[in-house]
Amino acid sequence: MAGVLCPCGGKPLRLRIRPAQRRLGGNTKVIYDMRRNIRLLLALLYSTACQAAAIPACPNGPLKIGYYKIGAAYRDGKGYDVDMVRELARRLGCPIANETELPRLRALKMLETGQIDVSASTLATPDRLQYAWIYQYNHAKNMVLLNPAIQARTLATLLEDPALRWGAIRGYHHGPSQDKLLEELNARHKVVIANDEDDLYKMLGNGVVTAVFAQPFSYGRWLRELPNPNQIVVLDLYPETDMVASGLALSKARFSREAAEKWHQELLKMYQDGSLYDIMRRYLNESAARQMMQKPIE
């Protein structure tokens, strides 16, 4: 008697397998009834169906997660994005198949095609909302970092400075006002594209670019490692704009609205019970963590 236990809590499916004996040429051979194969196939289908029913938050099986390098959120396999996604997966009972570091644009494309299930630190834009469910979990302010070659201290004078060369990371969005500025500067051939944040800050430090948009949780570590961090000027040139919301992104190719909403509700619980803030504090000082979490998430 063999039993297959359904993960969704149902009774085990009991299989009785009886060998049938037949004499052929004086030799006794054990020939199993064809019903054995049928029963095994049914058991497999039964088990698979139960597994799918058992984990409604991840209906397509173990998760493929794609991260990209961005400050305290993700670097070298660690960061608050990693801890947050793992905690959500644990609470929802979803196993993780693999976690991969990807260039930003590739992560977005793989999210669109369903090659990865989940990504993080994603700004919700109309085009991204076509292929991903995006749920905010923190807010940060875009600051402007200036190389010492720039003397301007207002946006108007900065845009007229002949030394201005603005660095931007391929595939990034910064918010409507900042993205519009970059489009205008790009038309004037004033934008230099970086592959990732390390590339961006290196170019700012050596003067290849003289201005960048960046958020405190991203540039903080880089500034601390500079021999003379005061040489980089940090300005808030968009005081009237709101903070930008980073979101958890779930591929619509992999999650139904109902499945994605389970992640959303669990994320809200993590915000409300303080565990999301606790994760942020592992990688940020108290002031930075509170600032990122002070605005309620929806």
Buried (B, 14 or more C-beta within 10 A) or exposed (E): EEEBEBBEEEEEBEBEEEEEEEEEEEEEEEEEEEBBEEBBEBBEEBBEEBEBBEBBBBBBBEBBBBBBBBBBBBBEEBBBBBBBBBBBBEBBEBEBEEBBBBBBBBBBBBBBEBBBBBBBBBBBBEEBEEBBBBBBBBBBBBBBBBBEEBEBEEEEEBBEBEBBBBBBBEBBBBBEEBBEBBEEBBEEEBBBBBBBBEBBBBBBBEEBBBBBBBBBBBBBBBBEEEEEEEEBBEBEBBEEBEBBBBBBBBBBBBBBEEBBBBBBEBBBEBBEEEBBBBBBBEBBEEEBBEBBBEBEBE
